[in-house]
Amino acid sequence: MKRLLAALALSALIVTPALAKPAPVEVTRFHTTETLARLKGVAAMVEPAPDSDPKSLEDQTWLAAVQRELSAQGFGIATPGATDVVAEVLVEREVQKRERTRSPVSVGVGGSTGSYGSGLGLGLGFNLGGGPKDFVVTRLSVRIRDKRTGEALWEGRADNRESAKAKEAAIGEAAPRLARALFSGFPGTSGETITVK
């Protein structure tokens, strides 16, 4: 009986779900010494990249998140006629589905009796996979360009793959998190990919 209780207690510990942590964000930035010099003390206007819907409420959430991070980096906020640079924002999101897989864990219960004693064996198996999972893959890309010439002065992208059921997958959570990661340590080392947790 003590073995049975011990087995049940152990199984409870195994089944108890651990608190899930947000998936990390992979960030890559590109720039040159010359282009960075042209970003000092400028005013920026944030706008959706070409072919985006400027009236989309979803896009507005991402634009606002990028604007906050630019302001935190010392960029002034400009009106269309007075801006020095334009920060073009492109967001790509897709849901990836994962197929269900069989669990290798089995379940079995057995017992035996005999003249030398008796015994009870209990084997418990659990499907810890939780069934098929959907993931939301998001890429936030920002291109800061010279308003007059159109030349790119700084480019960056932030990539994240989050469980679809996680609160971090929601737009309201993902937008500020990816924007913050993208501008973390601005301007960053050109061509280097870092992981922001």
N, C-alpha and C positions, 0 to 999 in steps of 0.2 A: 504494500500500500504506500509506503514511503517513497518507493521508486516511481510509482504512478504520480504522486503529488509533485515530485521533483521534475518529472518529465513535463507535466502540465505547466508548471511554473516557468520552465525553460522555454516552452513553446510560446507562452505569453510574451516573454521578452523578445523572442524572434519576430513575432507578428506585429508588435507595437511599432508603428511607423515613426521613423526619425523625421525631425523637422527639415523640410527641404530648403536648400539654400538657392538663391538666385543663380542662374547660369552666368558664367563670366562673359565679358564683352571683349572681343578681339578688335583692336584699334590700329589703323595704319594711316600715317600722314605723309604728305609730299610737299616740298618747298625748296627754295634755294636761298642762299644768303642775300642775293640781290632782291628777290621778291619780298622777303621778310622785312627788309629795310623800308619798303614802300607801304607796309601795313602799320607803321608806327603813327599813333595819333590820328588815325582816320575815322571817319564816320561810316557806318555800314547799314545797309538796308537788306533785310531778309526777304526772300521771295521764293516761291516754288520753282523748281526746275522746269524747263520747257516741256510741254505735253502734260503737265500736271494741272489739276483743277484748282484754281486759286480760291474758289468759293467753298471747297470741301472743308467741312468741319474737322475731319480727321487731319487734313493737311495743316489746318490752323493750329492744332495742338502741337505738331512737330515744329512748325515755324516759331511758335512762342517759346518752345524749349530751347531752340538754337539761339534765338534773340537774347534770352536770359544769359546763356553761357557766353555769348559775345560781349555783352555788357559787363559781365564779371571779369572778362579779359581786358577791359579798358577800351573797347570799341565804343564810339559814340553812336547814338541812334539818329538816323538821318531820314529826311523826307525824300521822295523820289527825285526831286529837282536839285537837291543839295548833297546827294550822297557821293562819297569817294569810291567806295567799293560795294559790290553786291554779293551777298552770300546766297547762292542757289542751293536749295534743299531738295533732295530726292530720297524718297522712302520706298523700299521694296519689301513687301511682306507676303509670305506664303505659308500654307499649312502643309506639313509633311505627315503622312500617315504611316504607322508601323504595323506590320502584320502580327497577328497573335501567334505566339510560339508555345509549344507544349512544355510543361514543366517536367524536369527530370526527377522530381521528388515523388516518392511513392508513399502509400499509406498501408500499414499492416498491423494487425493485432494477433497475438498468439499466446498460448498458454500450455503448460505441461505439468503433469503430476507423476509421481513415482514413489517407490519405497524409500528412496534416499532424500525425499523432500519434494517440494512443489515450487513452481516458479510461474511468473506472469511476465510476458514480454509485451511492450507497447511501442509501436512505431508510429510517429505522427509526421505527416507530410503537409507542406503548405505551398501554395502557389504564390510566391513572393513577387512575381512579375506584374501582378495587377492588371493583366490583360493588355490589349493593344493600347499604345499611347500615341497621341497626336502631338506634334511639335510645331511651334510657330517660329519660323526663321525670319529675322528682320535685319535689313541693312539700311543704315542711315548714312547717306553721302552728302557732304557739304563741299561746295567749290566756291572759294572767295576769289572774285575776279575784279579787275579794274573796270570801273563803270564806263570810262571813256574808250579804252582800247579793247576791252573784252579779254585781255590777257589773264590767265590763271595765275594767282599769286600764292595760293595755298589750297590744298585739297586734302580731304580726309574721309575715312569711312569707318563705321563701327558696325560689327557683325555680332549677332546674338541668336542662340537657338534655345528656346525656352519651352517647357512643357505647356501645352495649350490650357491646362487646368490651373497653372500657376498664376497668381495675381500679377506677377511681373510681366506676363504676356499681354495684359490689357494695355491699350493705347495710353491711357492716363498714367500708367506706371512706366511703360517702356520708353516713352518719349523723353522725359527728363533724365532717365537713367542713361540712355544711350548718348544723349547730347552731352551730359556731364562727363561720361567716359571719353567721348570724342575730343573734348577740349581740355581734358586732364593733362596738366603739364604742357599746355600750349606754348610754342607751336609743335613740340615734339621733335624727335629725331627723324629726319626724312628717310622714308623707305623702310623704317623699322616697324615691326608688328609687336605690339605689347598686349598683355592680358590685364584687363581691369576687372576686379571682383566687386 
